[in-house]
Amino acid sequence: MRGSILVMAKAPVPGLAKTRLAARVGDEAAADLAAAALLDTLDAAAQVWPRGRRVLALAGDLSQALREKSIRRMAADWHVVPQGGVTFAERLVDGHRQAHRLAGGPVVQVGMDTPQAHPDQLRAVADAAHDHDRPVLGPALDGGWWVLVTTHPHQARVLAGVPMSRDDTGRLTAAALTEAGHPPVEGPALRDVDEVEDAQAVALEAPGTRFAERWRSLVLLPEADRGSTGASR
């Protein structure tokens, strides 16, 4: 497979991961859902890109994360690098720079919020970027985006001027790329997991994932018991 994969991820530490979900299921369960989503993402990517073409840009302390051993084991064949920059946009720019340097382009960048992303979808956006020699931007249903493929590292620099985590982030990212002379090819739309409704929809869409398995274990619990649900490291 040509190019490389870049996964931008935060260590799934209770109290710091999936805080909107945590309001409903508790800190431990929310972090475990995040860990499951990260493992699903790493697994899907590893089915497309060989060793040496996988980059995991990680923020936070993995030693405090849930499923730490599983994450370390799955990431053993990846280039694991720290995220550089203060804002999320700056970290995205740095992640693309590092992935192009370490593993080559096109660089397919995803986060850990789309555990339903299938290897075929990842392969397709990489092929589209190569065939058109243009970026590919896959919209998220909330107005953001779930995947950005850059064919050259300088394309990601436009992200530094785009406000993140808004319902117009996808549109503004596409406009910034176009203004810089790199009009993106539109990729498939996927749902980011942020809210309970998202988690339910994604679990139904991809029932064989670790994320869906963990979600099913939660939705069967009485409401009063969900906040105390624990998980193993």
N, C-alpha and C positions, 0 to 999 in steps of 0.2 A: 504494500500500500504506500502510495506517495505521501509526502508531507508528514505531519505529526499532530498529536493531540495535546492540548493544554487544558488541564482541569484546575480551575480556581476554587479553592476550598478553604473552609474554616474548620479548625479542630472542633469536633462535636462535644463540647464541654457543657455539662448541665448548667443552666442559668445564662449561657451565652449563645446557645444555638436554638434556632427556631422559636424565638421568644413569643411570636404570635400564637403558634400552636401550643406553647407551654401554658398559656392562660387557660386552655381547655383540658390539656392532658397532663400537665405537670412538667417540671424542668427535666427530670430524668428521662421520662418517656419521649419528650420532644427531642432531646439530644440523641436518644437512641434511634429515633426516626431519621434524624440527620445523618447519623453514622450509617444506617442501612442504605440511605439514598446515596451516600458517597461510595459505599462498596458496590452498589449496583452500577454507578457511573463508571468507576474504575474497571469493573468487570466488562461492561459493554465496550469500552474503549480498547481494552486489551484484546478483544476479539477482532479488531480492525487493524491496529498498529502494532508492529513488532517491538520487541525490546530495543531501546535506544531511540525510539521515536515517541516516547511518552513522557510528558512533563507534568508533575503535580506541584503547583505553587500553593504553599500552605501557610495560613495565618493561624496564630494561636499556639497553645501548648498541647501537643499530641499526647504527652504523658498523662494529662488530666482528662483525656477524652474517653468516651465510651467506645467499646469495641476496638480499643487501641491495638491489641495484638493482631486482630484480623486486618485492620487498616495497614499496619506495618508490614504484615506478611504479603498483602496484595500489592503494596507499593514497592516491594523489594526490587522489582525490575524496572522501576521508573526513575527518572531524574527528579528528585525531590528538592525543591528550592524554596527559600522564604519569599514571601511577597514583599516587594519593595515599593515604598511610597506611603503617603499619609492618607489620602482619600482613596475610596474604592476605585475611582476612575484612574488615578495614578498607578494603583496596583495592577489594574488591567493592562495599561500601557507597558509597564515593566514586565508583566507576565508574557505578553506577546514578544517583547524584545528577547527575553531569556529563551523562550521556546524556539524562535527562529535561529538563535545562536547555537543552542544545544542540539536541536533535533531537526531543523530545517522546515521549510514551508511547502505548501500552504499549511498554516497552523489553524487547526479547528479548536476553538476555545469554548468550553462549556463550564457551567458551575456544578453545584451539587443539589440543585433544586428540581431536576428533571430525571428522576430515577427510571422513568418509562422510556427514555430515549433508547431506541433500538440500534444495534450495530449497523443495520442497513441504512438508517437515517444519517448516522455519522459518516458513513462511507459516501453517501450520496452528496452531502454538502461539500465534502472534500473534493469529490470529482467535479462538482459544478464550479468550484473556485479554480481548479486547474484548467478545466476546459475553456472557461471564459476569461481567465487571468484577471479576475476581479474578486473583490470581497464577496462573501455571502453572509447575509444577516437573516436569522430565523426569528420571527416575532414570537413573543409570549402573549398569551391571551389577556394578560393584565395591562398590556400596552408597552411593556418592556421588550427585551429580547433574551432568548435562551442560548443562542449560538452565534458566534461571530468567527468567520474564517478570514484570515488575512493572508494575502499572497506575498506581501512584502512587509517588513516590520514597521516601516514608517506609517503605514495605513492606520495603525492603532493609535497614533498620536492624537488623532482628532477626538478621542474619547476624553481627553483631559478637559475639554471644554463643554462636555455634555453632562447635564445634571442626571444623576442616576436615581434609580428606585422611584420613578414617577410614572404616571400613566401615559406620558408622552415621550418617555426615554427612547423607545424604539423608533418613533418618527424622527426625533431629533438626531439620533445616531445615523439614520439613513441620510438625512439632510446634510449632516456634517461630512460624511464620507463623499457624498455627491459633490458638495461644494469644493472639496479638496481634490476633485478629479478622479474619484474612485467610486462611481455609482455601484451600489451593491446589488447582487442577484438576491432575490427574495427566496429564503428557504422555507421549509415547512413550519407551521405554527404549532407550538406545544404549550401546555399549561405548566407554569411554575407552581411549586408547592409552597404556599405561604399561609393559607388559612385552612381551617378544618374542611371546608367544602372542596378545596383543591386536593387535599390529602385523600378524601373519599373518592373523588373522581379519578385520580391517578391510580389508586389502589385497584379500582374496578377495571381501568384500562390495561394495567399490566399486573395481573394477579399472581404471576410467577416470580415477582421480584421480592427481594428481602424487605423492601419498604412495605409492600402490600401485606406480606406475612405479619410484620410487626403491627401494621395498622389494624389488621383483623383481630389481633390479640387485644388491642385497646378498645375497639368499638363494642366488644362483647362484655366489657367490664361495666359494672354499675357506675353511674356518674360520680358518686361519692368516693369511689375507690381509685379513680384515674389519677388524681393528683399525687398519690403516694406510690405509683407504679415505678419500680426500680428496673435496672438493667445491669448486666455484667460488663466488665471492662474486657 
